[in-house]
Amino acid sequence: MTSPDVLGDGAVAAGKADRPSRTEKADRKAEKKAARALRADDREAARGLPTGRGIELVLLAFAAVIVTGALVLVEANQEEELTRALIYVGAAYLGLFTIAHFAVRKLAPYADPLMLPCVALLNGLGLVMIHRLDLAATDRAVALGREVPTELIQRQVAWTAIGLALFVGVLVVVRNHRTLARYGYTAGFAGLVLLALPGLLPSSISEVNGAKIWLRLGIFSIQPGEFAKIALIIFFSVFLVQKRDLFSDAGRKFLGMEFPRARDLAPLLIAWGLSIGVLVLERDLGTSLLFFGIVLVLLYTATGKASWMVIGLAFFVGGGVVAYQLFGHVRTRVQIWMDPFADFNGAGYQIGQALFGLGTGGIGGTGLGAGRPDLVPYAESDFMLSTLGEELGLVGLSAILVVYLVLITRGLRSALAVRDSFGKLLATGLAFTLALQLFVVAGGATKLIPLTGLTLPFLSYGGSSLVANYALVALLLRVSNAARTPLPTRPQAPLKPLAEAGTELVERRP
């Protein structure tokens, strides 16, 4: 049996051995102090890096100058004087985007400095053209002795304010885009509900101009599908990150491409089925095409297999043939696309007048306020592109398309630069949504493809589209902020002394 004295001596000896010496304590304090100094240096270095907010402010001011000049030209050509609308629209524009700029400066300081100015310019030009169409509608009503219609510009300014409020709200709530990955399946369920809701409701509260895509409650109306696309992009980004290995497994090779296995086609089949369901229930070709295109591009981005694009296009062509045979509204759209002048005074009147307007605009345009875009039905929404083409010409329309291209390219650049897979898919889906909408609307207005009913982002009149696209841009800025935030330039913990450091293998590069 061990004596207490021996046990006590051993414990004391062990305690002394484990207790750090004064020298070790001093070394640890020095290491902690050095670590704090390095972190402080990193913060100072980050503060010294350019955030791009100054460039953003200059570009916003430049956009304000362009919008103000456009308003003056419209007023001069239409009214031959400057009215109060110039002050109202101009002051609202400056105030709203000043608030948006300072919100980005505070909440996403390293976000891309070109996105918000591009959006501001597009939105401002949209306000100008809506005001120009309001003036034309007023003149026509007065000439015909009818009641003057309600001005759309006031509603659009109000929707712009709501959209920018949601824009700031998204930046406040979503401080890190990766937190959205926690709610991927919830977003998917919400997106499906929003997408299917108008088609399941009675036509009296959901149908406008033959398409059941609205939710109308008294004076309030909204398109749930505009918000569904964002929720579904979040869901598919989460789903494809989690199941990417499943879709990347080797399949059979054919014509130099590696095709997925049959059991891996489930997501594409589900997306195709949902797109057909939207086409049947809601009679909306644009939403159906947009939804299927988003899923297809995200699948290709996640796997890198061109075979997904081939299979997806085959599904699209097959679905288009079936829809043409079964649904009369699809068949009518295709027939109008093939020959709009066969029934010019009927179904082909809208696209026919739009083509005449683009032809009248020519290279340089008729000038702001000097054309007749009001002859095209729904010129402020479905055919805003032909309105711009008539008064700005090919040159002005090309400049607007370049602004869109810059916005989309910066979004895709953020997708490439961000460091996590979810962020890459999310930014790709959001940027591609803008690109696909632009292509579909421009193609429909120029008779390249059949009309789909989609509207130009930020330019066309419409509250749901404008508000939802501001939320979309806010998420893009959040991803961009994560991609452009500088990483620490020094290690967070101090390096060990050279004598205690382990051996490191360094690969020699030629």
ZADREN-776733 format. One record per residue (C-alpha): residue in one letter; x, y, z. Coordinates in steps of 0.1 Angstrom, whole numbers, padded with zeros to 4 digits, always signed. Each point is the difference from the previous one (the first is absolute). Layout:
N
AXYZ;...
//
This chain:
510
M+0000+0000+0000;T+0014+0034-0010;S+0005+0023+0029;P-0017+0034+0000;D+0033+0018+0001;V+0012-0016-0032;L-0034+0007-0017;G+0001+0036+0011;D+0035+0006-0012;G-0008-0015-0034;A-0030+0022-0004;V+0019+0031+0009;A+0027-0010-0025;A-0025-0006-0028;G-0017+0033+0008;K+0033+0018-0002;A+0008-0017-0033;D-0033+0010-0015;R+0000+0035+0013;P+0014+0025-0027;S+0031+0018+0010;R+0003+0038+0000;T+0018-0001-0033;E-0027-0020-0017;K-0027+0023+0014;A+0019+0030-0014;D+0003-0017-0034;R-0037-0007-0001;K-0009+0035+0009;A+0024+0012-0027;E-0016-0023-0026;K-0035+0012+0009;K+0011+0036-0002;A+0016-0007-0034;A-0032-0017-0012;R-0021+0030+0010;A+0025+0023-0018;L-0002-0021-0032;R-0038+0000+0001;A+0000+0038+0005;D+0024+0003-0030;D-0023-0021-0021;R-0029+0022+0008;E+0020+0031-0008;A+0011-0015-0033;A-0036-0009-0008;R-0011+0036+0007;G+0027+0012-0023;L-0012-0021-0030;P-0023+0017-0024;T-0037-0010+0003;G-0012+0016-0032;R-0027+0020+0018;G+0014+0033-0014;I-0002-0014-0035;E-0035-0011+0007;L-0010+0035+0012;V+0015+0017-0031;L-0018-0025-0023;L-0033+0006+0018;A+0005+0038-0005;F+0007-0007-0037;A-0032-0021-0002;A-0019+0028+0016;V+0013+0025-0026;I-0011-0023-0028;V-0035-0005+0015;T-0005+0037+0007;G+0010+0009-0036;A-0023-0026-0014;L-0029+0014+0021;V+0007+0035-0013;L+0000-0012-0036;V-0033-0019+0005;E-0016+0031+0016;A+0013+0023-0027;N-0011-0021-0029;Q-0034-0009+0015;E-0011+0030+0020;E+0024+0026-0014;E+0005+0011+0036;L+0013-0015+0033;T-0027-0012+0024;R-0001-0010+0036;A+0004-0037-0010;L+0037+0007-0007;I+0006+0012+0036;Y-0021-0028+0014;V+0016-0029-0019;G+0035+0015+0002;A-0001+0006+0038;A-0014-0034+0007;Y+0026-0016-0022;L+0029+0018+0017;G-0013-0006+0035;L-0007-0037-0004;F+0033-0009-0016;T+0020+0022+0025;I-0015-0021+0028;A+0008-0032-0019;H+0036+0011-0005;F+0005+0007+0037;A-0016-0033+0009;V+0024-0019-0022;R+0029+0021+0014;K-0010-0010+0035;L-0013-0036-0004;A+0021-0014-0030;P+0031+0023-0002;Y+0019-0023-0024;A-0029-0008-0024;D+0005+0005-0037;P-0001+0038-0007;L-0016-0003-0035;M-0032-0019+0008;L-0020+0026+0018;P+0009+0028-0026;C-0011-0023-0028;V-0033-0007+0017;A-0005+0037+0008;L+0005+0010-0036;L-0024-0027-0013;N-0026+0008+0026;G+0003+0038-0007;L-0004-0005-0038;G-0030-0021+0007;L-0015+0028+0020;V+0007+0024-0028;M-0017-0021-0026;I-0030-0008+0022;H-0004+0038+0006;R+0003+0005-0038;L-0028-0025-0006;D-0022+0016+0027;L+0003+0033-0019;A-0010-0016-0033;A-0030-0017+0017;T-0011+0032+0015;D+0002+0018-0034;R-0019-0027-0017;A-0028+0000+0027;V-0003+0038-0003;A-0002-0001-0038;L-0027-0027+0001;G-0019+0017+0028;R+0005-0030+0024;E+0009-0001+0036;V+0037+0005+0007;P+0015-0033+0011;T+0018-0005+0033;E+0037+0008-0004;L+0022-0031+0003;I+0031+0019+0010;Q-0013+0006+0035;R-0006-0037+0005;Q+0034-0009-0014;V+0018+0025+0023;A-0019-0015+0029;W+0010-0036-0011;T+0036+0012-0004;A-0001+0012+0036;I-0014-0033+0012;G+0026-0019-0020;L+0029+0020+0014;A-0014-0005+0035;L+0000-0038-0006;F+0035+0004-0015;V+0012+0016+0033;G-0019-0025+0020;V+0016-0030-0017;L+0035+0015+0007;V-0009+0005+0036;V-0015-0035+0006;V+0024-0020-0022;R+0034+0010+0014;N+0016-0032-0014;H-0014-0017-0031;R+0010-0034+0014;T-0027+0003+0026;L-0026-0005-0027;A+0013-0035-0005;R-0016-0010+0033;Y-0035+0008-0014;G+0004-0016-0034;Y-0028-0025+0002;T-0023+0026+0017;A+0007+0024-0029;G-0007-0028-0025;F-0034-0007+0016;A-0009+0037+0002;G+0011+0004-0037;L-0022-0028-0012;V-0030+0014+0020;L+0005+0034-0015;L+0004-0014-0035;A-0031-0022+0001;L-0023+0023+0020;P-0013+0022-0028;G-0008-0031-0021;L-0020-0016+0027;L-0021+0031+0009;P-0031+0011-0018;S+0005+0019-0032;S-0019+0030+0015;I+0030+0008+0023;S+0029-0014-0020;E-0006+0005-0037;V+0011+0030-0020;N+0001+0000-0038;G-0003-0037-0002;A+0028-0009+0024;K-0007-0012+0036;I+0032+0014+0016;W-0016+0027+0023;L-0013+0002+0035;R-0025+0028+0001;L-0015+0011+0033;G-0020+0032-0005;I+0023+0028-0011;F+0031-0021+0008;S+0014-0024-0026;I+0033-0019-0002;Q+0016-0027-0020;P+0012-0027+0024;G+0021-0017-0027;E+0025+0030+0000;F+0009-0009+0036;A-0002-0037-0006;K+0029+0000-0024;I+0024+0013+0028;A-0012-0025+0025;L+0004-0029-0025;I+0035+0012-0010;I+0010-0002+0037;F-0015-0035+0003;F+0016-0014-0031;S+0034+0015+0010;V-0002-0017+0033;F-0013-0033-0015;L+0027-0002-0027;V+0028+0008+0025;Q-0012-0028+0022;K-0005-0025-0028;R+0027+0011-0024;D+0019-0033+0003;L-0031-0019-0010;F-0004+0020-0033;S+0037-0001-0007;D+0003-0038+0000;A+0013-0015-0032;G-0026-0010-0026;R+0001-0012-0035;K+0021+0019-0026;F-0016+0009-0033;L+0013+0024-0027;G+0029+0010+0023;M-0024+0010+0028;E-0006-0017+0033;F-0037-0004+0005;P-0016-0005+0035;R-0015-0032+0011;A-0038-0004-0005;R-0007+0001+0038;D+0019+0033+0002;L-0025+0018-0023;A-0026+0004+0028;P+0007+0037+0007;L-0002+0009-0037;L-0032-0021-0004;I-0016+0017+0030;A+0009+0035-0013;W-0014-0009-0034;G-0032-0013+0015;L-0004+0031+0021;S+0006+0022-0030;I-0027-0018-0019;G-0022+0003+0030;V+0005+0038+0001;L-0008+0001-0037;V-0032-0020+0004;L-0013+0016+0032;E+0011+0036-0005;R+0002+0002-0038;D+0033+0020+0004;L+0027-0010-0024;G+0026+0025+0014;T+0000-0013+0036;S+0001-0036-0012;L+0030+0007-0023;L+0018+0020+0027;F-0004-0027+0027;F+0012-0028-0022;G+0030+0021-0013;I+0011+0008+0035;V+0000-0037+0011;L+0019-0010-0031;V+0028+0026+0004;L+0004-0008+0037;L+0004-0037-0009;Y+0026+0008-0026;T+0019+0023+0024;A+0000-0025+0028;T+0012-0030-0021;G+0019+0016-0029;K-0016-0026-0024;A-0011+0013-0033;S-0022-0030-0003;W-0025+0015+0024;M-0005+0029-0024;V-0006-0024-0029;I-0025-0020+0020;G-0017+0031+0012;L-0003+0015-0034;A-0015-0033-0012;F-0026+0001+0027;F-0007+0037-0008;V-0006-0008-0037;G-0021-0030+0008;G-0021+0021+0025;G-0004+0028-0025;V-0013-0024-0027;V-0025-0015+0025;A-0011+0034+0013;Y-0005+0012-0036;Q-0023-0030-0007;L-0020+0002+0032;F-0003+0036+0010;G-0017+0026-0022;H+0017+0030+0016;V+0034-0014-0008;R-0010-0008-0035;T-0012+0036-0004;R+0033+0014+0012;V+0019-0021-0025;Q-0022+0010-0029;I+0003+0037+0009;W+0038-0005+0001;M+0001-0016-0034;D-0021+0026-0017;P-0013+0029+0021;F-0014+0018-0031;A-0023-0028-0009;D-0024+0013+0026;F+0013+0035+0005;N-0032+0016+0012;G-0006-0029+0024;A+0025-0022+0019;G+0030+0014-0019;Y-0007+0037+0006;Q+0023+0003+0031;I+0031-0016-0014;G-0006+0016-0034;Q-0002+0036+0015;A+0031-0008+0021;L+0020-0010-0032;F-0012+0032-0017;G+0012+0020+0030;L+0034-0016-0001;G+0002+0007-0037;T-0010+0036+0005;G+0027+0005+0026;G+0027-0012-0024;I+0036+0007+0011;G-0003+0032+0020;G-0036-0001+0011;T-0027+0027-0003;G+0011+0016+0033;L-0015-0002+0035;G-0036+0011-0001;A-0001+0004-0038;G-0012-0035-0010;R-0033-0019+0002;P+0007-0030+0022;D-0034+0004+0016;L-0015-0017-0031;V+0013-0033+0013;P-0023-0017+0025;Y+0017-0004+0034;A+0030+0020-0011;E+0009+0008+0036;S+0003-0037+0010;D+0002-0028-0026;F+0014+0022-0027;M+0022+0025+0018;L+0029-0011-0022;S-0018+0011-0032;T-0008+0033+0018;L+0037+0006+0007;G+0010-0011-0035;E-0024+0024-0017;E+0012+0031+0018;L+0036-0009+0007;G+0007-0020-0031;L+0024-0029-0005;V+0028+0020+0017;G-0019+0008+0031;L-0015-0035+0002;S+0035-0015-0003;A+0013+0022+0028;I-0028-0012+0023;L+0008-0036-0009;V+0036+0006+0009;V-0011+0013+0034;Y-0019-0033+0005;L+0031-0019-0012;V+0022+0018+0026;L-0025-0008+0028;I-0002-0037-0010;T+0037-0003-0005;R+0008+0014+0034;G-0024-0024+0015;L+0017-0029-0017;R+0033+0013+0010;S-0011+0000+0037;A-0010-0037-0006;L+0035-0008-0012;A+0017+0019+0028;V-0020-0012+0030;R+0017-0028+0020;D-0029-0023+0008;S-0020-0023-0023;F-0034+0012+0012;G+0009+0036-0007;K+0012-0009-0035;L-0032-0017-0009;L-0021+0027+0016;A+0017+0029-0018;T-0001-0020-0033;G-0037-0006+0003;L-0008+0036+0009;A+0021+0015-0028;F-0013-0025-0026;T-0035+0008+0009;L+0006+0036-0011;A+0017-0012-0031;L-0027-0024-0010;Q-0028+0026+0006;L+0019+0025-0021;F+0005-0025-0029;V-0036-0011+0001;V-0014+0035+0000;A+0024+0013-0026;G-0006-0031-0022;G-0038+0004+0003;A-0001+0037-0008;T+0023-0005-0031;K-0019-0031-0012;L+0030-0022+0006;I-0020-0023+0022;P-0037-0002+0009;L-0014+0025+0025;T+0000-0013+0036;G-0014+0028+0021;L+0031+0007+0021;T+0011+0036+0007;L+0034+0017-0001;P+0016+0001+0034;F-0001+0035+0016;L-0012+0017-0032;S-0035-0012-0005;Y-0030+0011+0020;G-0010-0025+0027;G+0003-0002+0038;S+0005-0037+0005;S+0029-0003-0025;L+0017+0032+0013;V-0002-0009+0037;A+0011-0036-0006;N+0029+0011-0022;Y+0012+0023+0027;A+0001-0029+0025;L+0019-0019-0027;V+0026+0027-0004;A+0004+0003+0038;L+0009-0037+0002;L+0025+0005-0029;L+0016+0028+0019;R+0002-0021+0032;V+0018-0027-0019;S+0022+0026-0017;N+0009+0014+0034;A+0011-0034+0012;A+0020-0005-0031;R+0018+0033+0001;T+0006+0003+0038;P+0038-0003+0004;L+0013-0030+0018;P+0025+0005+0029;T+0034+0007-0014;R+0017-0015+0030;P-0006-0031+0021;Q-0024+0005+0029;A+0023-0019+0024;P+0037+0007+0004;L+0025-0023-0016;K+0020-0023+0023;P+0037+0007+0005;L+0022-0014-0027;A+0015-0026+0024;E-0034-0014+0008;A-0015+0001-0035;G-0007-0032-0018;T+0013-0009-0034;E-0020+0012-0030;L+0001-0014-0035;V+0001+0027-0027;E-0008-0009-0036;R+0024+0016-0025;R-0017+0015-0030;P+0017+0003-0033;
//
